[in-house]
Amino acid sequence: MNRTSGIADIPEARVQTESLLEELGLTKTEARVYLCLLEQSPLAAGTIADITGTSRSSVYLILRSLVDKGLVDAGAGYSSRFAPSAPDVAFAGLLERDREELRERERNVETALPELMRRFGSHAGGDGELVEILRTPKLVGDRFDRLHAAAEESIDIVVRRPVQVGGSNQPELDALARGVRARAIYDHGLMHHPAVADNIGAWIAAGEEARVYHSDLPMKFAVFDSHTVLMPLFASGVGGVVALIVRSRELAGALGLLFDTLWSASVTVEPVREPVIETMGGGHAQ
């Protein structure tokens, strides 16, 4: 085998393995060097540079990085040779170090959050942007989730087509679990829509107060903590703008009055109860 032939003819399986190693956190060159050592070792740094097509000025840095990650063992001395550690042990250690780094970041976030939230709270009531324009459905969904996460007291939502909620609606469930009051008024035409019909029972069971308006709802909006409004915009011939977020107690108050009016004119959605199945002996439901 010609060790100086470089890497011009790498089999497809090797390329796939290099890609997997990159997904595990190695650089492309680190993956190449590591595979080289798995296939033939121990090797001196200069030989590794020749086989992999890596410059000799950088191969030592790459090998040192692999040693630090626990993937490669190095002999002593200037002319030491390098060999791979057992992959099962080496990668188990690498994953554990990644998990410990993640736990450390989580601890740092928990430590920093009180001060960050204090600064956020002091700025939120100042002269910041009163209006945000959201121009993509994904951005609307992301900001909708963040507003749920920030809610402290109440969430009032008027729901009509098009429907963007569905599934578990986890942001609302999390808010309910924190003690936030969530009320929703649904357009009568949505009660058979799968996104609502398949999930509303779980939302009500979690604490959502739901009512149905037996006519066409005039608009779609959500009010958070009586001061922030999310309002999707749907107009014929108007493109680009998908929704607005307005931080205004005056607007939130006006829409709150509209919500209360619609709420009073709506019918409570009763939670779906499991059917009662009587035993032959007429005992309790099973």
WOMODA-V173400 format. One record per residue. N is the residue number from 0. RES is the residue in three letters. SS is DSSP state (alpha for helix, beta for strand, coil for the rest). PSI is psi in whole degrees, 0 to 359 (NA if undefined). D_LAST is the distance of its C-alpha to the last C-alpha in Angstrom with 1 decimal. Layout:
# WOMODA-V173400
N;RES;SS;PSI;D_LAST, N;RES;SS;PSI;D_LAST
This chain:
# WOMODA-V173400
0;MET;coil;135;74.3, 1;ASN;coil;107;76.0, 2;ARG;coil;344;74.3, 3;THR;coil;12;76.0, 4;SER;coil;350;74.7, 5;GLY;coil;207;72.0, 6;ILE;coil;31;68.6, 7;ALA;coil;325;69.7, 8;ASP;coil;73;67.8, 9;ILE;coil;125;64.4, 10;PRO;coil;155;61.9, 11;GLU;alpha;320;58.8, 12;ALA;alpha;323;56.5, 13;ARG;alpha;320;58.5, 14;VAL;alpha;318;58.2, 15;GLN;alpha;319;54.4, 16;THR;alpha;321;54.4, 17;GLU;alpha;319;56.6, 18;SER;alpha;320;54.2, 19;LEU;alpha;319;51.3, 20;LEU;alpha;323;53.4, 21;GLU;alpha;321;54.2, 22;GLU;alpha;336;50.5, 23;LEU;coil;0;50.3, 24;GLY;coil;0;52.9, 25;LEU;coil;151;56.2, 26;THR;coil;167;59.0, 27;LYS;alpha;318;60.3, 28;THR;alpha;322;63.4, 29;GLU;alpha;318;61.4, 30;ALA;alpha;319;59.2, 31;ARG;alpha;316;62.4, 32;VAL;alpha;319;64.1, 33;TYR;alpha;316;61.1, 34;LEU;alpha;324;60.7, 35;CYS;alpha;316;64.5, 36;LEU;alpha;330;64.2, 37;LEU;alpha;327;61.3, 38;GLU;alpha;332;63.6, 39;GLN;coil;119;66.8, 40;SER;coil;163;67.4, 41;PRO;coil;155;68.9, 42;LEU;beta;150;70.9, 43;ALA;beta;159;73.3, 44;ALA;alpha;319;72.6, 45;GLY;alpha;321;75.5, 46;THR;alpha;320;74.2, 47;ILE;alpha;318;70.7, 48;ALA;alpha;318;72.3, 49;ASP;alpha;317;74.3, 50;ILE;alpha;318;71.4, 51;THR;alpha;354;68.9, 52;GLY;coil;25;71.5, 53;THR;coil;141;70.9, 54;SER;coil;145;73.9, 55;ARG;alpha;335;75.2, 56;SER;alpha;337;75.2, 57;SER;alpha;346;71.4, 58;VAL;alpha;327;70.2, 59;TYR;alpha;322;70.6, 60;LEU;alpha;321;68.4, 61;ILE;alpha;315;65.7, 62;LEU;alpha;321;66.0, 63;ARG;alpha;320;65.8, 64;SER;alpha;317;62.6, 65;LEU;alpha;324;61.1, 66;VAL;alpha;315;62.3, 67;ASP;alpha;327;60.7, 68;LYS;coil;356;57.4, 69;GLY;coil;12;57.6, 70;LEU;coil;341;57.9, 71;VAL;beta;142;61.6, 72;ASP;beta;142;63.8, 73;ALA;beta;141;67.5, 74;GLY;coil;176;70.4, 75;ALA;coil;152;73.0, 76;GLY;coil;168;76.1, 77;TYR;coil;321;77.4, 78;SER;coil;29;77.3, 79;SER;coil;156;73.9, 80;ARG;beta;155;71.6, 81;PHE;beta;145;68.0, 82;ALA;beta;152;65.1, 83;PRO;beta;148;61.3, 84;SER;coil;162;58.8, 85;ALA;coil;123;56.1, 86;PRO;alpha;321;53.7, 87;ASP;alpha;318;50.5, 88;VAL;alpha;318;51.7, 89;ALA;alpha;314;53.5, 90;PHE;alpha;331;50.6, 91;ALA;alpha;318;48.1, 92;GLY;alpha;322;50.5, 93;LEU;alpha;317;51.0, 94;LEU;alpha;321;47.3, 95;GLU;alpha;322;47.0, 96;ARG;alpha;321;50.0, 97;ASP;alpha;319;48.4, 98;ARG;alpha;320;45.2, 99;GLU;alpha;322;47.3, 100;GLU;alpha;320;49.2, 101;LEU;alpha;317;46.0, 102;ARG;alpha;322;44.8, 103;GLU;alpha;319;48.3, 104;ARG;alpha;321;48.1, 105;GLU;alpha;318;44.8, 106;ARG;alpha;321;46.4, 107;ASN;alpha;321;49.3, 108;VAL;alpha;315;47.2, 109;GLU;alpha;323;45.4, 110;THR;alpha;321;48.9, 111;ALA;alpha;335;50.4, 112;LEU;alpha;314;47.6, 113;PRO;alpha;315;48.4, 114;GLU;alpha;320;52.0, 115;LEU;alpha;317;51.2, 116;MET;alpha;325;48.7, 117;ARG;alpha;315;51.4, 118;ARG;alpha;319;53.9, 119;PHE;alpha;317;51.5, 120;GLY;alpha;320;50.7, 121;SER;alpha;330;54.4, 122;HIS;alpha;328;55.3, 123;ALA;alpha;331;52.4, 124;GLY;coil;6;54.0, 125;GLY;coil;215;57.4, 126;ASP;coil;38;59.3, 127;GLY;coil;185;57.2, 128;GLU;coil;126;56.3, 129;LEU;coil;335;54.8, 130;VAL;beta;132;53.8, 131;GLU;beta;138;52.4, 132;ILE;beta;122;52.5, 133;LEU;beta;121;49.8, 134;ARG;coil;0;51.0, 135;THR;coil;148;48.3, 136;PRO;alpha;323;44.6, 137;LYS;alpha;318;44.0, 138;LEU;alpha;321;45.9, 139;VAL;alpha;313;44.0, 140;GLY;alpha;317;40.7, 141;ASP;alpha;315;42.1, 142;ARG;alpha;326;43.4, 143;PHE;alpha;316;40.3, 144;ASP;alpha;319;38.4, 145;ARG;alpha;324;41.2, 146;LEU;alpha;322;41.1, 147;HIS;alpha;315;37.4, 148;ALA;alpha;330;38.2, 149;ALA;alpha;346;41.1, 150;ALA;coil;139;39.4, 151;GLU;coil;333;39.3, 152;GLU;coil;310;38.2, 153;SER;beta;150;37.2, 154;ILE;beta;119;36.5, 155;ASP;beta;124;36.8, 156;ILE;beta;133;36.5, 157;VAL;beta;121;37.3, 158;VAL;beta;120;35.8, 159;ARG;coil;175;37.3, 160;ARG;coil;152;38.4, 161;PRO;coil;150;39.2, 162;VAL;coil;131;36.0, 163;GLN;coil;348;36.4, 164;VAL;coil;164;33.0, 165;GLY;coil;176;30.0, 166;GLY;coil;216;27.8, 167;SER;coil;338;26.7, 168;ASN;coil;52;29.7, 169;GLN;alpha;322;30.1, 170;PRO;alpha;319;33.1, 171;GLU;alpha;318;31.3, 172;LEU;alpha;320;28.3, 173;ASP;alpha;319;30.9, 174;ALA;alpha;317;32.7, 175;LEU;alpha;320;29.6, 176;ALA;alpha;334;29.0, 177;ARG;coil;356;32.6, 178;GLY;coil;10;32.0, 179;VAL;coil;137;33.7, 180;ARG;beta;126;32.7, 181;ALA;beta;123;32.0, 182;ARG;beta;141;32.2, 183;ALA;beta;134;32.3, 184;ILE;beta;124;33.5, 185;TYR;beta;137;32.6, 186;ASP;beta;139;34.8, 187;HIS;alpha;330;33.0, 188;GLY;alpha;349;34.0, 189;LEU;alpha;349;32.0, 190;MET;coil;345;28.5, 191;HIS;coil;4;28.3, 192;HIS;coil;131;30.1, 193;PRO;alpha;323;28.0, 194;ALA;alpha;331;29.2, 195;VAL;alpha;309;27.7, 196;ALA;alpha;323;24.8, 197;ASP;coil;350;23.2, 198;ASN;coil;343;23.5, 199;ILE;alpha;328;23.8, 200;GLY;alpha;318;20.1, 201;ALA;alpha;322;20.6, 202;TRP;alpha;317;24.0, 203;ILE;alpha;318;22.7, 204;ALA;alpha;330;20.0, 205;ALA;alpha;349;22.9, 206;GLY;coil;356;24.9, 207;GLU;coil;136;26.9, 208;GLU;beta;116;27.9, 209;ALA;beta;139;28.1, 210;ARG;beta;158;29.8, 211;VAL;beta;131;31.1, 212;TYR;beta;117;34.7, 213;HIS;coil;52;35.1, 214;SER;coil;189;38.5, 215;ASP;coil;124;40.3, 216;LEU;coil;141;40.3, 217;PRO;coil;333;44.0, 218;MET;coil;173;43.7, 219;LYS;coil;128;41.5, 220;PHE;beta;167;41.8, 221;ALA;beta;138;40.2, 222;VAL;beta;126;41.6, 223;PHE;beta;122;41.1, 224;ASP;coil;29;41.9, 225;SER;coil;22;44.1, 226;HIS;coil;347;46.9, 227;THR;beta;132;46.1, 228;VAL;beta;132;45.4, 229;LEU;beta;122;44.3, 230;MET;beta;105;45.4, 231;PRO;beta;147;45.2, 232;LEU;coil;127;48.1, 233;PHE;coil;111;48.1, 234;ALA;coil;137;51.4, 235;SER;coil;129;53.1, 236;GLY;coil;359;55.9, 237;VAL;coil;117;55.2, 238;GLY;coil;166;54.3, 239;GLY;coil;294;53.9, 240;VAL;coil;124;52.4, 241;VAL;coil;321;48.6, 242;ALA;beta;162;47.8, 243;LEU;beta;144;49.3, 244;ILE;beta;124;48.4, 245;VAL;beta;123;50.2, 246;ARG;beta;92;50.5, 247;SER;coil;118;51.6, 248;ARG;alpha;330;50.3, 249;GLU;alpha;310;52.2, 250;LEU;alpha;318;50.4, 251;ALA;alpha;323;47.1, 252;GLY;alpha;318;47.7, 253;ALA;alpha;316;48.6, 254;LEU;alpha;332;45.6, 255;GLY;alpha;321;43.5, 256;LEU;alpha;319;44.9, 257;LEU;alpha;317;44.0, 258;PHE;alpha;314;40.5, 259;ASP;alpha;324;40.1, 260;THR;alpha;314;41.5, 261;LEU;alpha;322;39.1, 262;TRP;alpha;316;36.2, 263;SER;alpha;331;37.1, 264;ALA;coil;5;37.3, 265;SER;coil;166;34.0, 266;VAL;beta;135;30.5, 267;THR;beta;137;27.6, 268;VAL;coil;117;25.0, 269;GLU;coil;141;21.6, 270;PRO;coil;143;18.9, 271;VAL;coil;126;16.5, 272;ARG;coil;148;13.1, 273;GLU;coil;139;10.0, 274;PRO;coil;145;9.5, 275;VAL;coil;123;7.5, 276;ILE;coil;113;6.2, 277;GLU;coil;143;7.2, 278;THR;coil;167;7.8, 279;MET;coil;333;11.6, 280;GLY;coil;2;12.2, 281;GLY;coil;27;11.0, 282;GLY;coil;200;8.7, 283;HIS;coil;160;6.3, 284;ALA;coil;146;3.8, 285;GLN;coil;NA;0.0
